């Protein structure tokens, strides 16, 4: 896996989002958080891509996966 800055699409009070962010920090993987309760355009893009849950992760515009897949891929 590339180790660029990941885009992590999340919402507040999301336990899986918190778990993923803590994991990424522990692996010293840089990431940018996109809060879907604030960024309505990002929310529509995530919905259009067929993702109904958070977190969702992209790397340089390429879909990585949900939180569980991302943690497995970067382990």
C-alpha angles and dihedrals in degrees: 000000000000114000100216123132107294124217108226115195109205148150130223119267092023110142094199090050091052091047092051094047091050090049093050091049091050089053091045090238113156117232141170119219119223110194107211092201088064104031105061094176090056089048091054091047091051091049091047089053088057098250112142099173139051145268101051121171133207130184114205090334094312118116112245100177144252123315097277094048092046093051090050093047094050097041 
